Amino acid sequence: MKNIYYILLIGLLGCTKSIVFELPEIEQTIVVEATVESGFPPRVILTNSQGYFEAIDSTILSDIFIHDADVVLSDGIESYTLQEFNFNGLYIYTSLDFGAIGQFGKTYSLSIQVNDKNVYSTTTIPQPLFIDSLWFDKYVAYDSLGLIGARFSDPDTLGNCYRWFAQRINSYTYNYPPPFDNVKGTIKDSRPLPPIGSSTDDKLFNGLSFDFIFPRGEDGLFRWTGR
C-alpha cells in the first residue's frame, strides 16, 4: 500500500505546470439594453463593453456608461428623441412624452448614434392573450388549501413565449388573535411571483387548448434574521 501511495504522489506532483495565457486585445463595442413595453416609457441603457478579466471598481462602473448619444424611438408615425437621466448613478435614456409610452400592437424602431457608430433595431409589442378560465380545487372540503387550475388556448403561430406570475390575496372571513389580527383581505404576496418552471415557449402545445395547474411562487428576496 505504501508503494502505491508514493507512486500516486509523484504522479500528481509531476503533472503540476504553470500556464500563462496571452489574451488578445478586444475591441470596445456598444452594449445596448433597451425595453419598450405597454404602459411604460421606453428605457435604454448604453454602456461600453469591458474585458472579461479586467478589474472592476467604482471608477470603471462610473465610466462605463455612454453619454450624449443620439437615441431616437419611432412608432412608424411619430419619432421621439430620448433624453439621458441619472438615477442614482444609473444613466437611462427615456422620454417624458406620453406619446412614447408603449402600446399593444405597435411596432417600434430604435436608432442610436454614438460618434461614428450606428445601432438600429425593431420590435413589436404583441396583443395580450388571456386565460380562458380559472378555478380552485380544495384538497378537502373543510380546508383552505388547494390547487388553482387554468385553461389556455395558444394561437396557431409557432414561437410564442410565456411566463407565469401569481399573487395571493387573503380572503379570510376571520382574523387571527393579536398581534396577527390584520390578515383579513390583505395581500399575502408583496408582488406577483413566478413559480419554478414559469417560463416556456409553445413548441409542445402550439395552437392547442389545454388545462394545467401551477405551484405558487416563492419570494426569493433574502431576509436577514440573525443578530
C-alpha positions as a printed Julia matrix, in Angstrom:
227×3 Matrix{Float64}:
   0.0    0.0     0.0
   2.9    2.37    0.77
   4.42   1.84   -2.66
   1.13   2.73   -4.37
   0.78   5.85   -2.21
   4.22   7.16   -3.2
   3.67   6.47   -6.89
   0.41   8.44   -6.9
   2.02  11.34   -5.06
   4.89  11.58   -7.5
   2.48  11.41  -10.4
   0.39  14.26   -9.07
   3.38  16.44   -8.37
   4.83  15.74  -11.78
   1.66  16.95  -13.55
   1.8   20.41  -11.96
   2.55  23.09  -14.55
   2.08  26.85  -14.69
   0.15  28.04  -17.72
   0.16  31.68  -18.82
  -2.48  32.88  -21.3
  -1.81  35.77  -23.63
  -5.3   37.24  -24.06
  -5.86  39.22  -27.26
  -6.94  42.83  -27.16
 -10.71  43.11  -27.56
 -12.22  46.0   -29.48
 -14.59  48.02  -27.34
 -18.18  47.81  -28.56
 -21.5   49.41  -27.68
 -23.78  47.41  -25.39
 -27.48  48.26  -25.67
 -30.11  47.25  -23.13
 -33.47  48.6   -24.3
 -37.03  47.96  -23.14
 -40.31  49.03  -24.71
 -43.4   47.63  -23.01
 -47.06  48.57  -22.84
 -47.98  51.24  -20.33
 -44.39  52.32  -19.63
 -41.98  54.83  -21.16
 -39.01  53.45  -23.12
 -35.8   52.72  -21.23
 -32.42  52.49  -22.93
 -29.1   51.89  -21.17
 -25.91  52.38  -23.2
 -22.56  51.09  -21.97
 -19.14  50.22  -23.34
 -18.04  46.59  -23.28
 -15.26  45.61  -20.89
 -12.72  42.79  -20.92
 -13.85  39.7   -19.02
 -10.78  39.68  -16.76
 -10.47  43.44  -16.3
 -10.63  44.75  -12.76
 -13.93  46.3   -11.67
 -14.05  49.26   -9.3
 -16.16  52.35   -8.73
 -14.27  54.3   -11.4
 -14.91  51.65  -14.06
 -18.61  51.49  -13.14
 -18.98  55.27  -13.43
 -17.1   55.47  -16.75
 -18.8   52.52  -18.41
 -21.93  54.49  -19.39
 -22.14  56.19  -22.78
 -23.3   59.81  -22.56
 -24.56  62.33  -25.14
 -25.71  59.7   -27.63
 -28.46  60.41  -30.17
 -31.24  57.98  -29.3
 -34.5   58.12  -31.28
 -37.56  55.92  -30.84
 -40.16  55.75  -33.6
 -43.58  54.06  -33.73
 -43.81  54.41  -37.5
 -45.72  57.7   -37.26
 -44.04  59.79  -34.59
 -40.4   59.93  -33.56
 -39.21  60.71  -30.02
 -35.7   61.81  -29.09
 -34.8   60.2   -25.77
 -33.13  62.23  -23.04
 -30.48  60.97  -20.64
 -31.32  60.93  -16.93
 -29.2   59.98  -13.92
 -30.98  57.71  -11.42
 -28.55  57.35   -8.5
 -25.62  56.62  -10.78
 -27.62  54.62  -13.34
 -27.87  56.53  -16.63
 -31.02  55.83  -18.64
 -32.27  57.32  -21.89
 -36.04  57.8   -21.85
 -38.82  60.19  -22.88
 -41.28  62.18  -20.8
 -43.64  62.45  -23.78
 -46.87  60.49  -23.18
 -46.85  59.51  -26.86
 -43.7   57.47  -26.28
 -45.44  55.16  -23.78
 -45.6   51.64  -25.19
 -48.85  50.41  -26.71
 -50.04  46.92  -27.65
 -49.86  46.08  -31.33
 -47.38  48.79  -32.29
 -44.04  48.23  -33.99
 -41.15  50.35  -32.71
 -37.74  51.12  -34.16
 -34.77  52.31  -32.15
 -31.94  54.29  -33.74
 -28.75  55.01  -31.77
 -25.79  57.08  -32.93
 -22.61  57.25  -30.88
 -19.84  59.21  -32.65
 -19.36  57.34  -35.95
 -21.19  54.19  -34.84
 -24.86  53.43  -35.53
 -27.12  50.83  -33.96
 -30.62  50.06  -35.24
 -33.29  47.6   -34.11
 -37.03  46.99  -34.32
 -39.57  45.2   -32.15
 -43.32  44.73  -31.88
 -45.42  44.66  -28.71
 -47.87  41.81  -29.38
 -51.51  41.95  -28.43
 -52.16  40.44  -24.98
 -53.53  36.93  -24.58
 -55.93  35.97  -21.81
 -56.61  32.85  -19.77
 -59.8   31.13  -20.91
 -60.83  30.21  -17.36
 -59.51  29.73  -13.82
 -60.77  27.54  -10.97
 -59.79  26.44   -7.47
 -59.95  22.84   -6.23
 -59.71  22.29   -2.47
 -57.79  19.35   -1.09
 -60.67  18.64    1.26
 -63.96  20.44    1.8
 -63.08  21.84    5.24
 -59.59  23.1     4.33
 -58.49  26.36    2.63
 -55.59  24.68    0.8
 -55.91  23.51   -2.77
 -54.8   23.86   -6.37
 -55.5   26.57   -8.95
 -56.26  25.27  -12.42
 -56.36  27.19  -15.67
 -57.4   26.64  -19.28
 -55.46  28.37  -22.03
 -55.62  28.5   -25.84
 -52.36  29.12  -27.68
 -52.54  30.88  -31.08
 -51.61  28.78  -34.09
 -48.33  30.66  -34.59
 -45.16  28.87  -33.53
 -42.75  30.94  -31.45
 -44.98  32.41  -28.72
 -43.29  32.56  -25.31
 -44.9   32.84  -21.89
 -44.09  33.43  -18.26
 -46.5   32.83  -15.39
 -46.82  35.08  -12.32
 -49.36  34.85   -9.49
 -50.12  36.87   -6.36
 -52.22  35.74   -3.4
 -54.72  37.95   -1.56
 -56.17  36.74    1.72
 -59.92  36.19    1.75
 -60.38  35.03    5.34
 -63.74  35.69    6.98
 -61.97  35.83   10.33
 -58.78  37.22   11.88
 -56.12  35.56   13.96
 -55.66  36.67   17.59
 -53.46  39.77   18.11
 -50.85  40.67   17.05
 -51.69  38.73   13.84
 -55.21  40.13   13.53
 -54.64  42.12   10.31
 -54.75  39.36    7.67
 -58.34  39.68    6.5
 -58.47  40.88    2.89
 -54.79  41.83    2.81
 -52.28  41.0     0.09
 -50.34  37.9     1.15
 -47.61  38.15   -1.5
 -45.88  41.51   -1.74
 -45.6   41.17   -5.51
 -46.52  38.77   -8.33
 -44.25  35.74   -8.01
 -43.14  33.25  -10.69
 -43.06  29.56   -9.7
 -40.26  27.21  -10.75
 -40.54  26.5   -14.46
 -42.62  29.62  -15.07
 -41.07  30.34  -18.48
 -41.88  28.31  -21.59
 -42.42  28.52  -25.32
 -45.19  26.85  -27.33
 -43.2   24.11  -29.07
 -45.16  21.4   -27.26
 -48.63  22.99  -27.43
 -48.69  25.29  -30.45
 -52.3   26.01  -31.46
 -53.79  23.82  -28.7
 -56.26  24.46  -25.88
 -55.33  22.69  -22.65
 -55.77  22.63  -18.86
 -52.89  22.99  -16.41
 -52.18  23.62  -12.74
 -49.29  25.55  -11.27
 -47.48  25.78   -7.91
 -47.32  29.09   -6.14
 -44.14  31.12   -6.44
 -41.66  31.65   -3.65
 -40.27  35.08   -2.82
 -36.52  34.72   -3.33
 -35.62  38.03   -1.69
 -33.05  37.5     1.03
 -34.16  38.42    4.54
 -31.56  38.58    7.31
 -32.93  37.16   10.55
 -29.71  36.87   12.56
 -28.32  39.21   15.17
